[in-house]
């Protein structure tokens, strides 16, 4: 039986959302910013199936084809012990450059990943590990009028991840 998501993860996700929602004096309000939000379904070679939100924002001050991609994946790995529980999530931030090919938009980039795993064998025995690493990112976006489907591969951190999902323009 799985235990509920730790409050620390929920608190962190709410804090991140609040930080993104509060404009600084030097940036325009959110209604004036250009970013896309969406959801993704991921599969990691070590942690199985994952799901989470995704945000894509252009970095036009750097280059017209450069964008920042932020994603959070909560994975549902199989526990290695019958009496234990295993939780695993990844938070990634990447800078990617678009490479346009006909109607598709391919991209490549580099980013950072924070991975957290925790295993509990009983209420009193819990072990956890947080790692920080770099990842290589590559993917394809298929722009439509109302939404943008995408597929992506990320290598680095603790595993290789294939992700796919949909971005909705703001």
WOMOTA-V929251 format. One record per residue. RES is the residue in one letter. PSI is psi in radians with two decimals (* if undefined). NEAR is the number of other C-alpha atoms within 12 Angstrom. D_FIRST is the distance of its C-alpha to the first C-alpha in whole Angstrom. Layout:
res->{RES & RES}
psi->{PSI & PSI}
near->{NEAR & NEAR}
d_first->{D_FIRST & D_FIRST}
This chain:
res->{X & X & X & X & X & X & X & X & X & X & X & X & X & X & X & X & X & X & X & X & X & X & X & X & X & X & X & X & X & X & X & X & X & X & X & X & X & X & X & X & X & X & X & X & X & X & X & X & X & X & X & X & X & X & X & X & X & X & X & X & X & X & X & X & X & X & X & X & X & X & X & X & X & X & X & X & X & X & X & X & X & X & X & X & X & X & X & X & X & X & X & X & X & X & X & X & X & X & X & X & X & X & X & X & X & X & X & X & X & X & X & X & X & X & X & X & X & X & X & X & X & X & X & X & X & X & X & X & X & X & X & X & X & X & X & X & X & X & X & X & X & X & X & X & X & X & X & X & X & X & X & X & X & X & X & X & X & X & X & X & X & X & X & X & X & X & X & X & X & X}
psi->{2.37 & 2.47 & 2.79 & 2.75 & 2.31 & 2.48 & -0.48 & -0.70 & -0.80 & -0.74 & -0.75 & -0.74 & -0.73 & -0.71 & -0.72 & -0.76 & -0.71 & -0.70 & -0.65 & -0.46 & -0.28 & 1.92 & 2.53 & 2.86 & -0.40 & -0.12 & 2.66 & 2.88 & 2.89 & -0.56 & -0.41 & -0.21 & 2.69 & 1.81 & 2.77 & 2.50 & 2.71 & -2.89 & 2.70 & 2.65 & 2.25 & 2.72 & 2.09 & 2.50 & -0.34 & -0.51 & 0.13 & -2.34 & 2.43 & 2.79 & 2.61 & 3.08 & 2.88 & 2.48 & 2.34 & 2.24 & 2.39 & 2.61 & 1.12 & -0.44 & -0.40 & -0.95 & 2.54 & -0.42 & 0.21 & 2.38 & 2.73 & 2.39 & 2.19 & 2.37 & 2.67 & 2.20 & 2.18 & 2.02 & 2.77 & 1.26 & 2.76 & 2.38 & 2.47 & -0.21 & 2.46 & -0.56 & 0.11 & 3.11 & 2.42 & 2.22 & 2.48 & 2.34 & 2.76 & 2.41 & 2.11 & 2.56 & 2.16 & 2.66 & 2.14 & 2.72 & 2.24 & 2.46 & 1.83 & 2.30 & 1.81 & -2.19 & -0.33 & 2.70 & 1.89 & 2.78 & 2.68 & 2.69 & -3.04 & 2.53 & -3.04 & 2.60 & 2.36 & 2.13 & 2.43 & 2.20 & 2.52 & 2.44 & 2.26 & 2.21 & -0.43 & 3.12 & -0.61 & -0.35 & 1.81 & 2.34 & 2.50 & 2.79 & 2.29 & 2.28 & 2.65 & 2.34 & 3.10 & 2.67 & 2.63 & 2.40 & 2.46 & 2.52 & -3.11 & 2.42 & 2.51 & 1.44 & 2.29 & -3.13 & -0.84 & -0.29 & 2.93 & 1.79 & 2.66 & 2.74 & 2.56 & 2.62 & 2.34 & 2.28 & 2.24 & -3.07 & -2.25 & -0.11 & 2.99 & 2.27 & 2.32 & 2.26 & 2.66 & 2.64 & -2.78 & 2.37 & 2.40 & 2.22 & 2.57 & *}
near->{14 & 19 & 17 & 12 & 20 & 19 & 12 & 12 & 24 & 16 & 13 & 16 & 24 & 14 & 15 & 19 & 19 & 13 & 13 & 20 & 16 & 16 & 16 & 11 & 8 & 7 & 14 & 13 & 15 & 19 & 14 & 10 & 19 & 21 & 25 & 29 & 28 & 28 & 29 & 32 & 30 & 36 & 30 & 30 & 23 & 23 & 30 & 26 & 25 & 32 & 30 & 29 & 31 & 34 & 33 & 33 & 32 & 25 & 21 & 15 & 11 & 13 & 14 & 15 & 22 & 24 & 30 & 35 & 37 & 36 & 41 & 36 & 38 & 34 & 34 & 29 & 28 & 22 & 23 & 15 & 14 & 14 & 16 & 23 & 28 & 34 & 36 & 37 & 41 & 42 & 37 & 37 & 32 & 36 & 31 & 35 & 30 & 26 & 21 & 17 & 13 & 11 & 13 & 19 & 25 & 26 & 31 & 29 & 28 & 29 & 29 & 29 & 33 & 28 & 32 & 30 & 30 & 27 & 27 & 25 & 22 & 17 & 12 & 9 & 13 & 16 & 18 & 18 & 19 & 19 & 22 & 20 & 24 & 25 & 30 & 27 & 35 & 32 & 31 & 30 & 29 & 25 & 23 & 16 & 10 & 13 & 19 & 27 & 29 & 31 & 29 & 33 & 28 & 37 & 28 & 28 & 30 & 27 & 28 & 25 & 35 & 30 & 36 & 32 & 30 & 29 & 31 & 25 & 23 & 18}
d_first->{0 & 4 & 7 & 10 & 12 & 15 & 18 & 20 & 19 & 20 & 23 & 24 & 24 & 26 & 28 & 29 & 29 & 32 & 34 & 34 & 35 & 38 & 41 & 43 & 47 & 48 & 46 & 46 & 44 & 41 & 43 & 45 & 43 & 42 & 38 & 36 & 32 & 29 & 26 & 25 & 23 & 22 & 21 & 22 & 23 & 20 & 17 & 17 & 17 & 18 & 19 & 21 & 25 & 28 & 32 & 35 & 38 & 42 & 43 & 47 & 49 & 48 & 48 & 48 & 46 & 43 & 40 & 37 & 34 & 31 & 27 & 23 & 21 & 17 & 15 & 12 & 13 & 11 & 10 & 13 & 12 & 10 & 9 & 9 & 8 & 10 & 12 & 15 & 18 & 22 & 25 & 28 & 32 & 34 & 38 & 39 & 42 & 43 & 45 & 46 & 47 & 48 & 45 & 43 & 42 & 41 & 40 & 39 & 38 & 37 & 34 & 32 & 28 & 26 & 23 & 20 & 17 & 15 & 13 & 12 & 12 & 12 & 13 & 16 & 16 & 16 & 18 & 19 & 21 & 23 & 26 & 29 & 31 & 33 & 32 & 35 & 34 & 36 & 35 & 37 & 37 & 39 & 40 & 41 & 42 & 39 & 37 & 36 & 34 & 33 & 32 & 31 & 31 & 30 & 31 & 30 & 28 & 25 & 25 & 27 & 25 & 27 & 26 & 28 & 28 & 31 & 33 & 35 & 38 & 38}
